[in-house]
Amino acid sequence: MHVHVRHCLSVLAIFLLSGPALGQAVPSVIGNRAELATWSDPLEALGTLRADESVTLSATVTDIVAEINFQDGQQVERGQLLVRLEDAEEQAQLRSAQAISDERRNALGRTTQLQERNLAPRADVEDFQAQLRQAQANIQALEARLANYQIKAPFSGRVGFRNISTGTLVTPGMALVTLDKLDVMKLDFSVPESFLGRLSTGLSLSATTAAYPDDVFSGQIASIGTRIDPVSRSIDIRAELENPGMRLRPGMLMEVIVQQRVRNAVILPEAALEPSGDQHYVMLINQDGGTARLERKSVVIGERRYGDVEILEGVAAGDLVVVHGLQLARDGLEVRVLGITDDETGVRALLEADR
């Protein structure tokens, strides 16, 4: 009886050691190569857009609108006449002043000729010179007054809505039209003072808005505020964004991501990590000819972002690690590599291709 039991146990041991091992299939895994990529620590904030240049044009005199030379939302050039007020009286005064100036210039010429022949005293020449300068000063004063009757664009930009009509009586300070320079936008936002040491002018950032959810607008920090808000303990930052197509508008709310500590780092998908307490591990795939064998490596990780993780130590760029099949992965285990994921090929596509 005891001999029979011993014989059965021996057969069972041989079956357990040899039978399943001989028939077991090589586990399949999917790998991903560690990449050396540009990496940064994102700082998120909310900001408000402002036009690069913005002004509300208004009248400085009281008179009637005689001419309007723009349409709603029109792009105008610097110096372009937008609104002209009725200036017939001032134009008549200017012509009168110019006539007086011509008269005094002629009188000065005649007196100068007489004085050169000693037929007129030098004092008369000096009097006519003074009178001519006075007439010219009157012309300059009238030309300056006439400039107030012509509302011109101080810079190139886009006008807003036209809320006046020809014949409207305008008064000093009355808003006539807005003008915004929109090819470059200013983005104002605040960050906690603790980040001040990490920020500098020229630092890159990206911004998005709900109006264009699929678009990312790039820019850089143009200036950093000189004071910390004593209540919020934050500092104001101003960035500049390019505005292709003039799609961005002043007043828009933007979600801002500032790229801090830009550096080159080794990047892996988070799916490659095996956490164990305070430690993290990955399974390296060492390929030798037609054989692929796993090696468990301890790694030191940095920042995480969007499913990727920064590897500080333990893995070099180009190393192949397991991102799918970690449940069966063991140190030293021989495996079959189904494929390698990249930006165009995902795990699902490789699994479906292996069916």
Secondary structure in CASP SS format (residue, H / E / C, confidence):
PFRMAT SS
TARGET T0000
AUTHOR 0000-0000-0000
METHOD secondary structure of the structure
MODEL  1
M C 1.00
H H 1.00
V H 1.00
H H 1.00
V H 1.00
R H 1.00
H H 1.00
C H 1.00
L H 1.00
S H 1.00
V H 1.00
L H 1.00
A H 1.00
I H 1.00
F H 1.00
L H 1.00
L H 1.00
S H 1.00
G H 1.00
P H 1.00
A H 1.00
L H 1.00
G H 1.00
Q C 1.00
A C 1.00
V C 1.00
P C 1.00
S E 1.00
V E 1.00
I E 1.00
G E 1.00
N E 1.00
R E 1.00
A C 1.00
E E 1.00
L E 1.00
A E 1.00
T E 1.00
W E 1.00
S E 1.00
D E 1.00
P E 1.00
L E 1.00
E E 1.00
A E 1.00
L E 1.00
G E 1.00
T E 1.00
L E 1.00
R E 1.00
A E 1.00
D E 1.00
E E 1.00
S E 1.00
V E 1.00
T E 1.00
L E 1.00
S E 1.00
A C 1.00
T C 1.00
V C 1.00
T C 1.00
D E 1.00
I E 1.00
V E 1.00
A E 1.00
E E 1.00
I E 1.00
N C 1.00
F C 1.00
Q C 1.00
D C 1.00
G C 1.00
Q C 1.00
Q E 1.00
V E 1.00
E C 1.00
R C 1.00
G C 1.00
Q C 1.00
L E 1.00
L E 1.00
V E 1.00
R E 1.00
L E 1.00
E C 1.00
D C 1.00
A H 1.00
E H 1.00
E H 1.00
Q H 1.00
A H 1.00
Q H 1.00
L H 1.00
R H 1.00
S H 1.00
A H 1.00
Q H 1.00
A H 1.00
I H 1.00
S H 1.00
D H 1.00
E H 1.00
R H 1.00
R H 1.00
N H 1.00
A H 1.00
L H 1.00
G H 1.00
R H 1.00
T H 1.00
T H 1.00
Q H 1.00
L H 1.00
Q H 1.00
E H 1.00
R C 1.00
N C 1.00
L C 1.00
A C 1.00
P C 1.00
R H 1.00
A H 1.00
D H 1.00
V H 1.00
E H 1.00
D H 1.00
F H 1.00
Q H 1.00
A H 1.00
Q H 1.00
L H 1.00
R H 1.00
Q H 1.00
A H 1.00
Q H 1.00
A H 1.00
N H 1.00
I H 1.00
Q H 1.00
A H 1.00
L H 1.00
E H 1.00
A H 1.00
R H 1.00
L H 1.00
A H 1.00
N C 1.00
Y C 1.00
Q E 1.00
I E 1.00
K E 1.00
A C 1.00
P C 1.00
F C 1.00
S C 1.00
G E 1.00
R E 1.00
V E 1.00
G C 1.00
F C 1.00
R C 1.00
N C 1.00
I C 1.00
S C 1.00
T C 1.00
G C 1.00
T C 1.00
L E 1.00
V E 1.00
T C 1.00
P C 1.00
G C 1.00
M C 1.00
A E 1.00
L E 1.00
V E 1.00
T E 1.00
L E 1.00
D E 1.00
K E 1.00
L E 1.00
D E 1.00
V E 1.00
M E 1.00
K E 1.00
L E 1.00
D E 1.00
F E 1.00
S E 1.00
V E 1.00
P E 1.00
E H 1.00
S H 1.00
F H 1.00
L H 1.00
G H 1.00
R H 1.00
L C 1.00
S C 1.00
T C 1.00
G C 1.00
L C 1.00
S E 1.00
L E 1.00
S E 1.00
A E 1.00
T E 1.00
T E 1.00
A C 1.00
A C 1.00
Y E 1.00
P E 1.00
D E 1.00
D E 1.00
V E 1.00
F E 1.00
S E 1.00
G E 1.00
Q E 1.00
I E 1.00
A E 1.00
S E 1.00
I E 1.00
G E 1.00
T E 1.00
R E 1.00
I E 1.00
D C 1.00
P C 1.00
V C 1.00
S C 1.00
R C 1.00
S E 1.00
I E 1.00
D E 1.00
I E 1.00
R E 1.00
A E 1.00
E E 1.00
L E 1.00
E E 1.00
N C 1.00
P H 1.00
G H 1.00
M H 1.00
R C 1.00
L C 1.00
R C 1.00
P C 1.00
G C 1.00
M C 1.00
L E 1.00
M E 1.00
E E 1.00
V E 1.00
I E 1.00
V E 1.00
Q E 1.00
Q E 1.00
R E 1.00
V E 1.00
R E 1.00
N E 1.00
A E 1.00
V E 1.00
I E 1.00
L E 1.00
P E 1.00
E H 1.00
A H 1.00
A H 1.00
L C 1.00
E E 1.00
P E 1.00
S E 1.00
G C 1.00
D C 1.00
Q E 1.00
H E 1.00
Y E 1.00
V E 1.00
M E 1.00
L E 1.00
I E 1.00
N E 1.00
Q E 1.00
D E 1.00
G C 1.00
G C 1.00
T E 1.00
A E 1.00
R E 1.00
L E 1.00
E E 1.00
R E 1.00
K E 1.00
S E 1.00
V E 1.00
V E 1.00
I E 1.00
G E 1.00
E E 1.00
R E 1.00
R E 1.00
Y C 1.00
G C 1.00
D E 1.00
V E 1.00
E E 1.00
I E 1.00
L E 1.00
E E 1.00
G C 1.00
V C 1.00
A C 1.00
A C 1.00
G C 1.00
D C 1.00
L E 1.00
V E 1.00
V E 1.00
V E 1.00
H E 1.00
G C 1.00
L C 1.00
Q C 1.00
L C 1.00
A C 1.00
R C 1.00
D C 1.00
G C 1.00
L C 1.00
E E 1.00
V E 1.00
R E 1.00
V E 1.00
L E 1.00
G E 1.00
I E 1.00
T E 1.00
D C 1.00
D C 1.00
E C 1.00
T C 1.00
G C 1.00
V H 1.00
R H 1.00
A H 1.00
L H 1.00
L H 1.00
E H 1.00
A H 1.00
D C 1.00
R C 1.00
END
